[in-house]
Amino acid sequence: MIVLLIVLCIADGVLSQIRYSVPEEADHGTLVGNIAEDLGLDLTKLASRRFQVVPNSRTPYLEVNLENGVLFVNEKIDREQICKQSANCQLNMEVFLENPLELFRVEIEVVDINDNPPSFPETDITVEISESATPGTRFPLESAFDPDVGSNALRTYDITTNNYFYLDVQTQTDGNKFAELVLEKPLDREQQAAHRYVLTAVDGGQPPRTGTALLVVKVLDSNDNVPVFDQPVYTVSLSENAPVGMLVIQLNATDMDEGLNGEIVYSFSNHISSRVKDLFSIDPRTGRIEVRGEVDFEESGLYQIFVQAKDLGPNAVPAHCKVLVKVTDVNDNAPEITFSTVTESVSEKAAPGTVIALLSVTDRDAEENGQIHVEILGDVPFKLKSSFRNYFTIVTDGPLNREQADSYSVTVVARDKGTPSLAASKSIRVQVSDENDNAPTFTQPIYDVYVTENNVPGAYIHAVTALDPDIGQNALISYSILECDIQGMSVKTYVSINEETGYLYALRSFDYEQLKDFSFMVQAKDAGTPELSSNSTVKVIIVDQNDNAPLVLAPLGKNGTAREPLPRSAEPGYLVTRIVAMDADDGENARLSYSIQRGNENGMFRMDWRTGELRTARRVSAKRDPHQLYDLLIEVRDHGQPPLSSSASVLVMLVDSVAEGRGSGDRGGSTKAKDGTLDLTLILIIALGSVSFIFLLVMIVLAVRCQKDKKLNFYTCLTSECCLGCSSCCSRQARARKKKLSKSDIMLVQSAGNVSGAGTAQVPVEESGSFGSHHQNQNYCYQTKHQRAELSYLVDRPRRVNSSAFQEADMVSSKDSGHGDSEQGDSDHDATNRGHSSGADLFSNCTEECKALGHSDRCWMPSFVPSDGRQGPDYRSNLHVPGMDSVPDTERGKGFASSFRVDIPETA
């Protein structure tokens, strides 16, 4: 084995070329060489660097072990079958490594062995020679053929020793040997008409091999003159792909004889190759040589045609000439593009110069027709780099952005320099893989969310949306609320967000009078690596509802009745008093109007509906006004929808003078002069100061009371043993722990599952149709904001409570004065009166627990329907309580949980 290692430097690294030789007919498994060792490669890294053979360079005769780099014979090599008569027989193979890319060219020379003996086309060769032939006349003999080449090819010819002939062995320009029979002594047909000799062809192998044929020489009568060509050798040029029938050359030979002896016939000599006979033809009469087959420059650039001219006379002696046909190349082969490796996808953050594909370009034509220019079409972020000879790599030529283009069609065009120029193209599709390089972006920097107060806890209020141009996990967005405090409490006790959809939910019922608006930040975060996020501000604006009745501040009186004096001498328009009232609502819900509802049947007084001033409408007459007292009922009504009202009782007394009225007014508890009006600002300051002082005092008492009763267990009043056998205990406990629960004390806390523990039950809140279609289910529990004593009980009532019943209960709850006990004029007192007047107890089905709580806001479950049958919409119609009549599974699936917890603050 002969190994030749050549190292060449190229632009992007080192490319090696190595040469081996192997004899033909070598057995399967014969070792040719170790490519990896001969190139100095690390055998342990062949697998990791993906050592492999370029697919289009594979040959069935050789194989490479990709694990150790051994090159061996895969099947027997017949050099004559592969390379025909070519003197140099070579097999080429390309191998390469990745990471980094290294390309190696392996050339394997197939060495000829002397495995074929020379052979003649025919076993008997006959030569006719006129007896008149002079010594020295040459007669070409049919050549033997030896498929071996080099030293193993045909070397010489031998003939049996004789007295008449000897052989002159000549060499053609292509190196082939042929023999001419040379007449050494004149022949005499009468003495010997035929001569027989053994013609032997000998090759140059060791040991030499031979082939024989019987040479028969027939002696003919003489024909004195032989044809003569103009010149012994003719040279012509012929373009490849010349059409069939095209003239190659017109030969001309002359013969001095006459008649048949001077009539010449042209033919190809016996020793020309069969391929020449396939490509060319000769007219025997005219000597015209024409194209017969397809002439291809890539097959051969030169053809030798041996022609003989022979007359028709007896004992004709042929004349010979040689025609050399040079084939000129035509640009008839387009370049060929072959991709060896192609990367399926490339990261959008790949650095410039990243290898995408390896390709080779070839052209079978020669010279300028085979010179190739290669380029990439279009405006794509890729370029070509020349690697070695006709090999190129496609590399990135700039930054990639999947969001702008997720794939590229890369078209490679190869064009030769022939005329006309021929081109070929091939395209590959390169996918750009995504990287997390884009943070989610909200559709709005600020969201304004309007929520009407007294909303249902757990209600859907808005949706925030963020968009991420990435794909897959990089575009999977989760939403969250950033922690902040609102009025000293975490924002997550006010609102929650669905982390998948961005839907926002209110966790409590908002009260406009306590909180008009608040803001918080929501964050959208993707699931890429690293995680990217962005924030947006949500501003929740509470919209006022008319849920507060006007509160009368002045005039003040005992037992809810104010006494005001009226002098009998008062003129019309005399100011009796001014009704001062306030409304905790806002806007139209707080704009008040005043009117006299009762006690002014004789038209003695008139009321300014805007200012609340009560004035006389006429003079006092003894006949018309015999009584001393006027019992007036003044109504204060707001302009909300629906309007709410409060009333004040004013007892007007007729007196003889202002002084008497003042004295009488003092005895009756009136603090207001009849001829003047107290300043409204002063009245408000006094009232607010009084309320603040009372509130502070109550809080101190509550703190002391809670400390003393800390260990008392309120549950004992609610157990079956206490309720059945210890009613006095229940009543004492109820009186001792009078409590008030307002709607603002209730908030919704998200629950991960079933809540366990004493005193906890879950209530599923079913949303109405407008909410149910906007969000997914979430579990919540009710609880209060203050120190809690937990109350647990099962609600065994019908599942569906008529919405009008809830409306009636809400009227009672929303008008509660907030002082625990019902007083005359407040909503508790009104509800009680309405209940008695209708002959039915509003809370006739209320549990002992509700009764112990004083029929406050905790009793949300009245079981009757008002007689008028009205059913007003109310958020409590969306409450769903376990134990009520069954509902479809589809509605039940929209609930939040299966239990609720009400935590009740202790008050004095």
Number of C-alpha atoms within 10 A of each C-alpha: 9 11 16 12 13 12 12 12 11 13 10 13 12 15 19 17 16 17 19 21 18 21 17 19 17 18 14 14 14 15 16 22 21 17 23 18 13 14 16 8 13 10 14 10 13 18 13 10 15 15 21 18 20 19 14 12 14 16 12 10 14 21 19 21 14 18 15 19 22 17 20 21 21 18 16 17 21 18 24 18 9 13 14 14 16 14 14 14 17 18 19 13 19 17 20 17 18 14 9 11 17 17 21 22 19 20 18 21 19 22 18 23 19 21 15 19 21 23 20 19 13 13 12 13 18 16 16 16 25 21 19 18 24 13 14 14 16 22 20 19 19 19 23 27 22 26 20 25 26 19 15 24 28 30 22 20 23 16 18 14 10 11 9 14 22 20 22 16 15 14 12 9 8 9 14 16 19 23 24 19 19 17 20 17 15 16 21 16 17 10 8 10 15 17 15 14 16 15 23 20 26 22 26 18 21 10 9 16 19 21 20 20 19 17 20 17 16 18 23 21 19 17 20 16 19 22 24 20 17 11 12 12 14 15 11 11 13 20 16 21 17 18 14 14 13 13 17 19 19 12 20 16 22 18 18 13 16 12 10 12 22 20 18 26 18 24 19 21 19 15 18 15 16 9 10 16 15 13 16 22 20 22 14 16 12 14 21 16 23 19 22 19 18 14 22 18 21 15 9 11 16 14 16 19 20 18 24 23 29 25 27 16 20 14 22 26 26 23 22 22 20 17 19 15 19 18 22 17 19 19 21 19 19 22 24 17 20 14 19 16 13 16 13 13 15 18 15 20 17 15 14 14 16 16 23 18 18 21 20 18 20 19 21 16 20 16 11 14 24 20 17 21 13 21 14 18 15 11 7 15 14 23 19 20 18 16 22 20 10 14 18 18 23 21 19 19 15 16 12 23 17 19 15 8 11 15 16 15 13 20 15 20 20 22 22 24 16 20 11 11 15 19 17 15 17 14 14 15 14 18 18 21 18 20 20 22 20 18 22 25 19 20 12 13 11 15 17 13 18 14 21 17 21 21 21 25 24 31 24 25 18 20 16 22 16 23 16 21 15 20 15 12 14 24 20 17 24 19 22 18 23 13 12 13 14 16 9 7 11 13 20 20 17 21 24 22 22 19 16 13 17 23 19 24 22 23 26 26 22 27 19 22 15 11 13 14 16 15 18 18 16 21 22 27 24 26 16 20 11 11 13 19 19 15 20 21 18 21 16 19 18 22 17 20 20 21 23 23 26 24 18 17 17 19 23 20 18 10 8 14 18 24 26 28 29 29 21 18 15 22 14 15 14 21 21 22 27 20 22 19 22 17 22 15 20 16 12 15 24 21 16 22 19 24 19 21 14 13 18 14 10 8 10 18 22 18 21 15 16 11 14 20 19 22 21 19 15 15 18 19 11 9 7 10 15 10 10 11 17 20 16 20 17 21 21 26 24 24 16 21 11 10 16 20 18 18 20 25 21 22 19 19 19 21 20 13 14 19 14 15 22 20 13 17 23 14 11 17 16 22 17 22 19 20 14 12 13 14 8 15 9 10 15 16 11 13 13 13 12 11 12 12 10 11 12 11 11 13 13 11 13 15 13 11 15 16 9 10 13 10 8 10 11 16 17 15 23 20 14 10 11 15 17 11 10 14 13 12 14 23 16 12 19 20 13 13 19 16 21 22 22 15 17 15 19 23 25 26 23 19 16 10 12 13 16 9 8 11 15 22 24 25 22 23 28 26 25 15 10 9 15 16 11 14 18 16 16 20 22 27 27 23 20 23 14 12 11 13 17 18 17 20 16 12 15 11 16 16 16 17 22 21 20 22 25 25 23 21 23 19 16 23 23 19 19 27 19 18 10 18 16 19 14 11 13 19 21 25 18 18 22 16 15 14 15 12 10 11 9 11 17 24 19 12 14 16 16 14 21 18 17 21 21 19 25 25 21 19 20 21 23 22 18 18 18 15 7 7 10 14 15 13 12 17 18 23 21 19 21 25 24 19 13 14 12 12 12 7 8 8 14 16 14 20 23 23 26 20 23 25 23 24 22 23 17 20 17 16
